[in-house]
Amino acid sequence: MPKYSKFGLPALVKSSLGNKSINSGGSLIKTSIKSFTVRVIEINLDPKKGDVNIGVVTGEQLTSNGLPTGHIITGIKPCNPYVKIFPLVNEHVYVKFVPAPNTAKGQFVYDPPTSLYGAAAINVNPLPSPNTKLSSPSQTLSNSQVNSGAYNISSNKSKGLNYKSPTYVEKKDIHPLIPFSGDVIYEGRWGQSLRFGSTSKTNDKFSNLWSSAGNSGDPIIILRNGQNPKSSKNGSEPIKEDINHDLSSIYLTSNQKIKSFKLQREESQYWIESPKFSSEYIKPQIILNSGQISINATQDSILLSSKQSIGLSCYKEISLISDNITIHGKSIKLGSKTAKHPALLGDKTVETLHQITTILIAVFSVLEIDQLYPAGIPIANGPLSTITVVSNDLLQKIDKNLNDLLSKKVKLE
């Protein structure tokens, strides 16, 4: 019989089952047994092994005071099918026994990792073997040890088990978020977070950046991916979100003022009627902030609509690329909001210029044959004739090329 079937539930309940038991893998299992803790020694994240095996854990059972027993449990599945929080090797999880589908046998499932250090990044605790003499039953580490990476050291390597998570990149400077009353916060291991919070007006050093306006209890949602790179290296210190320096952020507000947020360009002098920018707006708004923002519609359209204004601003270039571009408005100003000179209509301008050149050509044609009558004898007006011939030729070329002045792309009403 495998070693893992001689401990845990079977070992705890053999003497107390009587006739009220079920059979699981040849071992008697008591259905009312309480949870126990295991230290994760292996987790399957390989999709090639089948969907039902994703997240399945192998772990070493721990005693009630957190010491290792040497007993190994295999096939422990995630407890929640809707929210997946996969533990790292050497993290501790609570395991419980639940019914298994389509069978009288039960199965082991595990809860999310236990918070040993209060750090979202990592909560591993590689325990010594059962025969190691311990100076204290407590196996937790201090914050200074956590920050220095003390949890990387395993004294149990002699068992030949895998004590590292293959693709996990450890970051010691990932900070937990400062909570405010009533917050529901989800934090990832690499500085991601989702806060369901509210306006919380406080006067101490832990006041936040979104509670200077509105009423306490006004809801806000803050989604952040990547904390401020300039945060301190002491990952045990809690921090607040920083919309200007966190790597990517989405803020969904109700009545908050995000006063620290500034657009790259906020020159209100270029607006005929400038809107309130995000840092001064105290009504519901959505703020997206990141190194680059891309919006792409794969099937149909992107529709931007506003009751008041839409502003596009940057420092280098605004590029509009399309087969057809239409700009419609009661007043369209180019170059300045105080622009007064109207644009010329191309066809009408060319038509007017054609009329002018036609008249001038006719006039010069008459002047070309002009004569002088010194002493009553007609002679050619040499200087005038030369000028009119040259001018007439030039006017005919201009008239011929007038249509080249018309843009093939830009059209005016």
C-alpha positions in Angstrom: 0.0 0.0 0.0 1.4 3.5 -0.9 2.8 5.5 2.0 0.3 8.4 1.5 -2.6 6.1 2.2 -1.4 5.3 5.7 -1.7 8.8 7.1 -4.0 11.8 7.1 -7.7 10.9 7.1 -7.4 7.1 7.2 -4.9 7.2 10.1 -7.0 9.7 12.1 -10.3 7.9 11.8 -9.8 4.1 11.7 -10.7 3.7 15.4 -13.8 5.9 15.3 -15.7 5.1 12.1 -17.9 2.2 13.2 -20.5 1.6 10.4 -20.6 5.3 9.3 -17.9 5.4 6.8 -17.2 5.2 3.1 -14.4 3.5 1.2 -11.8 5.6 -0.7 -9.0 3.7 -2.5 -9.1 0.8 -0.1 -8.9 3.1 3.0 -11.8 4.0 5.4 -12.5 7.8 5.2 -14.5 9.8 7.8 -16.5 12.5 6.0 -16.6 15.0 8.9 -12.8 15.3 9.3 -11.4 18.8 9.7 -8.9 20.5 7.4 -5.2 20.0 7.7 -2.2 21.7 6.2 0.3 20.5 3.7 3.5 22.0 2.3 3.4 22.0 -1.5 6.3 20.0 -2.9 5.0 19.7 -6.5 2.2 21.3 -8.6 1.2 20.4 -12.1 0.8 23.3 -14.5 1.3 21.2 -17.7 -1.8 21.3 -20.0 -0.5 18.1 -21.7 -1.6 16.1 -18.7 -5.2 17.1 -19.2 -7.5 19.9 -17.9 -8.6 18.0 -14.8 -5.0 17.8 -13.7 -4.1 21.5 -14.0 -3.2 22.8 -10.6 -3.1 19.4 -8.9 -0.7 19.4 -6.0 1.5 16.9 -4.2 2.2 18.0 -0.6 3.7 16.9 2.7 1.3 16.8 5.6 2.1 19.1 8.5 1.2 18.7 12.2 -1.2 21.1 13.9 1.7 23.3 15.0 3.2 23.4 11.5 5.9 20.7 11.7 6.5 18.2 8.9 5.3 14.6 9.2 7.1 13.1 6.2 3.7 11.8 4.9 3.1 12.7 1.2 -0.4 13.3 -0.3 -0.9 13.2 -4.0 -3.7 14.3 -6.3 -4.9 17.4 -4.3 -7.1 19.5 -6.5 -7.9 23.2 -6.4 -11.0 23.9 -4.2 -12.5 26.7 -6.2 -13.2 26.1 -9.9 -14.0 29.8 -10.5 -11.0 31.5 -8.9 -7.6 29.8 -9.5 -4.8 30.7 -7.1 -2.0 28.3 -7.7 0.5 27.9 -4.9 4.3 27.8 -5.2 6.4 25.0 -4.1 7.0 25.2 -0.4 3.9 27.3 0.3 1.4 26.0 2.7 -2.2 25.2 1.8 -5.2 24.0 3.8 -6.5 20.6 2.5 -10.0 19.2 3.1 -11.8 16.1 2.1 -14.9 16.5 -0.1 -17.1 14.1 -2.0 -15.9 12.9 -5.4 -18.3 12.9 -8.4 -19.9 9.6 -9.5 -18.3 7.6 -6.7 -18.6 6.8 -3.1 -15.0 7.8 -2.6 -13.9 11.2 -1.6 -11.1 13.5 -2.8 -8.7 16.1 -1.4 -8.9 19.7 -2.4 -6.9 22.7 -1.2 -7.6 26.3 -0.4 -5.4 29.3 -1.5 -1.9 29.5 0.1 -1.6 30.5 3.7 -0.3 34.0 4.4 2.9 33.3 6.4 4.5 36.7 5.9 1.6 38.8 4.7 3.3 39.2 1.3 1.5 38.6 -1.9 4.7 37.9 -3.8 5.6 34.7 -1.9 4.8 32.8 1.3 7.1 29.8 1.0 8.4 28.0 4.1 10.7 25.1 3.3 10.5 23.0 6.5 13.2 20.7 7.8 12.8 16.9 8.0 10.8 15.4 10.9 14.0 14.3 12.6 15.6 17.7 12.7 15.8 19.2 16.2 14.0 22.6 16.3 14.7 25.4 18.7 11.1 26.6 18.3 7.9 25.1 16.9 7.4 28.2 14.9 8.7 27.9 11.3 7.9 31.4 10.1 10.5 34.0 9.2 10.8 37.6 10.2 10.2 40.4 7.6 13.9 41.1 7.4 14.5 37.4 6.6 11.8 37.5 3.9 13.3 40.6 2.4 16.7 39.0 2.3 15.4 35.9 0.6 15.8 33.6 3.5 12.9 31.5 2.3 15.0 30.2 -0.6 17.0 27.9 1.7 15.7 24.4 2.0 17.1 21.9 4.5 15.1 19.0 3.1 16.9 18.6 -0.3 18.0 15.1 0.7 14.5 13.7 -0.1 15.1 14.3 -3.8 12.0 16.4 -4.2 11.6 19.5 -6.4 11.8 22.5 -4.1 11.5 25.2 -6.8 8.7 26.4 -9.0 10.1 26.0 -12.5 9.0 29.3 -14.1 8.5 31.5 -11.0 10.6 34.6 -10.9 11.0 35.8 -7.4 10.8 39.5 -6.7 11.7 40.6 -3.2 10.5 44.2 -3.6 6.8 43.6 -4.2 4.8 45.6 -1.7 1.3 44.8 -0.3 -1.3 47.5 -0.6 -2.4 49.7 2.2 -6.0 48.8 3.0 -8.7 51.3 3.9 -11.9 50.6 5.8 -14.2 48.2 3.9 -11.8 47.5 1.0 -11.9 44.3 -0.9 -8.4 43.8 -2.4 -7.0 41.2 -4.7 -3.2 41.2 -5.1 -1.0 39.2 -7.5 2.6 38.1 -6.9 4.2 40.6 -9.2 2.6 44.0 -8.3 -0.8 43.5 -9.8 -3.8 44.5 -7.8 -7.6 45.1 -8.0 -9.1 47.3 -5.3 -12.8 47.6 -4.7 -12.6 50.6 -2.5 -14.3 53.9 -1.6 -13.6 57.4 -0.6 -11.9 57.2 2.8 -11.0 60.5 4.3 -8.2 60.3 6.8 -5.8 62.9 8.2 -2.8 60.6 8.8 0.2 59.7 6.6 -1.8 56.8 5.1 -4.3 59.1 3.4 -4.9 58.1 -0.2 -4.9 60.1 -3.4 -8.6 59.7 -4.3 -10.4 60.9 -1.2 -9.9 64.7 -1.3 -13.4 65.2 -2.7 -16.8 63.5 -2.5 -18.2 61.7 0.4 -16.9 58.8 2.4 -18.3 55.6 1.0 -18.3 56.7 -2.7 -17.2 53.7 -4.6 -14.0 53.4 -6.7 -12.3 50.5 -8.5 -8.6 50.6 -9.2 -6.9 48.0 -11.4 -3.2 48.1 -11.4 -0.6 46.1 -13.3 2.9 46.7 -12.0 3.8 48.8 -9.0 5.9 52.0 -9.1 9.4 50.9 -10.1 10.8 53.5 -7.7 9.2 51.9 -4.7 11.5 51.0 -1.8 13.4 47.7 -1.9 11.8 46.6 1.4 8.9 44.5 0.1 7.3 44.3 3.6 6.3 47.9 3.6 2.7 48.5 2.4 2.2 51.1 -0.3 -0.6 52.9 -2.1 -1.4 52.9 -5.8 0.4 55.6 -7.8 -1.5 56.4 -11.0 1.4 58.4 -12.5 4.2 55.8 -11.8 2.5 52.4 -11.7 3.1 50.6 -14.9 -0.5 50.4 -16.1 -3.7 51.6 -14.4 -7.4 51.8 -14.8 -9.4 53.9 -12.4 -13.2 53.8 -12.4 -14.4 56.6 -10.2 -17.8 57.8 -8.9 -17.3 61.2 -7.1 -13.5 61.2 -6.5 -10.9 63.8 -7.7 -7.7 62.1 -8.9 -5.8 65.3 -8.4 -2.3 63.9 -9.0 -3.1 62.7 -12.5 -2.0 64.9 -15.4 -2.3 64.3 -19.1 0.9 64.7 -21.2 -0.5 67.9 -22.6 -3.2 70.0 -20.9 -2.9 73.4 -22.7 -6.4 74.8 -22.1 -5.5 77.9 -24.1 -6.0 76.0 -27.3 -9.6 75.2 -26.5 -12.5 77.5 -27.4 -14.2 76.2 -24.2 -11.8 74.0 -22.2 -13.2 71.0 -20.3 -12.2 70.1 -16.8 -9.2 67.8 -16.9 -9.2 64.5 -15.0 -7.3 66.1 -12.0 -10.2 68.5 -11.4 -13.2 66.4 -12.4 -15.3 65.2 -9.5 -18.0 63.1 -11.4 -17.9 59.5 -12.6 -15.0 59.0 -15.0 -12.6 56.3 -16.3 -8.9 56.9 -16.4 -6.5 54.7 -18.4 -2.8 55.3 -17.9 0.1 53.3 -19.3 3.2 53.5 -21.5 1.1 52.8 -24.6 -2.6 52.3 -25.1 -4.0 50.5 -28.1 -7.7 50.1 -29.1 -8.5 47.7 -31.9 -11.8 46.6 -33.3 -11.4 43.3 -35.1 -14.9 43.0 -36.6 -16.5 46.4 -36.8 -16.2 50.0 -35.5 -14.7 52.1 -32.7 -17.2 54.7 -31.7 -16.1 57.7 -29.6 -18.9 60.0 -28.5 -19.1 62.8 -26.0 -21.8 65.2 -24.9 -19.2 68.0 -24.5 -15.7 67.8 -26.0 -13.2 65.3 -27.4 -9.5 66.2 -27.1 -6.6 64.7 -28.9 -3.1 66.0 -27.9 0.5 64.8 -28.2 4.0 66.2 -28.7 5.0 64.8 -32.0 2.3 63.7 -34.5 -1.4 63.0 -34.9 -1.9 60.6 -37.8 -5.3 59.8 -39.3 -5.2 57.0 -41.9 -8.3 55.8 -43.7 -9.7 55.4 -47.2 -12.2 58.1 -46.3 -12.0 60.9 -43.7 -14.9 63.2 -43.0 -14.7 66.2 -40.7 -18.1 67.9 -40.1 -18.8 70.9 -38.0 -20.6 74.2 -38.0 -17.2 75.9 -37.6 -13.8 74.4 -38.4 -10.8 76.3 -37.4 -7.2 75.4 -38.4 -4.1 76.7 -36.8 -5.8 78.7 -34.0 -9.1 78.9 -32.2 -9.3 82.5 -33.3 -8.7 81.8 -37.0 -10.8 84.2 -39.1 -9.7 83.7 -42.7 -12.0 81.4 -44.7 -10.7 78.5 -46.8 -11.0 78.8 -50.6 -13.3 76.4 -52.4 -11.1 74.7 -55.0 -13.5 74.4 -57.9 -14.8 77.9 -57.5 -11.3 79.3 -57.1 -10.1 77.5 -60.3 -13.2 78.7 -62.2 -12.6 82.3 -61.2 -8.9 82.1 -62.1 -9.8 80.6 -65.4 -12.1 83.6 -66.1 -9.3 86.0 -65.2 -6.7 84.3 -67.4 -9.1 84.1 -70.3 -9.7 87.9 -70.1 -6.0 88.6 -69.8 -5.2 86.4 -72.8 -7.8 88.2 -74.9 -6.4 91.6 -73.8 -2.8 90.6 -74.5 -3.8 89.2 -77.9 -5.1 92.7 -78.9 -2.1 94.4 -77.5 0.2 92.1 -79.3 -0.7 93.7 -82.7 -0.7 97.2 -81.4 1.0 99.8 -83.7 2.5 103.2 -83.3 1.9 106.0 -85.8 4.9 108.3 -85.8 4.5 111.0 -88.4 1.2 109.2 -89.4 3.0 106.1 -90.6 2.0 102.8 -88.7 4.8 100.8 -87.3 4.8 97.8 -84.8 5.0 98.6 -81.1 8.1 96.5 -80.5 8.4 96.7 -76.7 4.7 96.1 -76.0 4.5 93.4 -78.6 7.4 91.5 -77.0 5.9 91.7 -73.5 2.4 90.7 -74.6 3.7 87.6 -76.5 5.7 86.3 -73.5 2.8 87.1 -71.1 0.2 85.5 -73.4 2.2 82.3 -73.6 2.6 82.3 -69.8 -1.1 82.9 -69.2 -2.0 80.1 -71.5 0.2 77.7 -69.6 -1.3 78.8 -66.3 -4.8 78.4 -67.6 -4.0 74.9 -68.9 -2.6 73.8 -65.5 -5.3 75.4 -63.2 -6.9 72.0 -62.5 -3.5 70.8 -61.0 -4.3 73.2 -58.1 -7.1 70.9 -57.0 -6.4 68.3 -54.3 -7.3 64.7 -55.3 -7.9 63.9 -51.6 -9.0 66.9 -49.6 -12.5 68.2 -50.4 -14.4 71.2 -48.9 -18.1 71.7 -48.7 
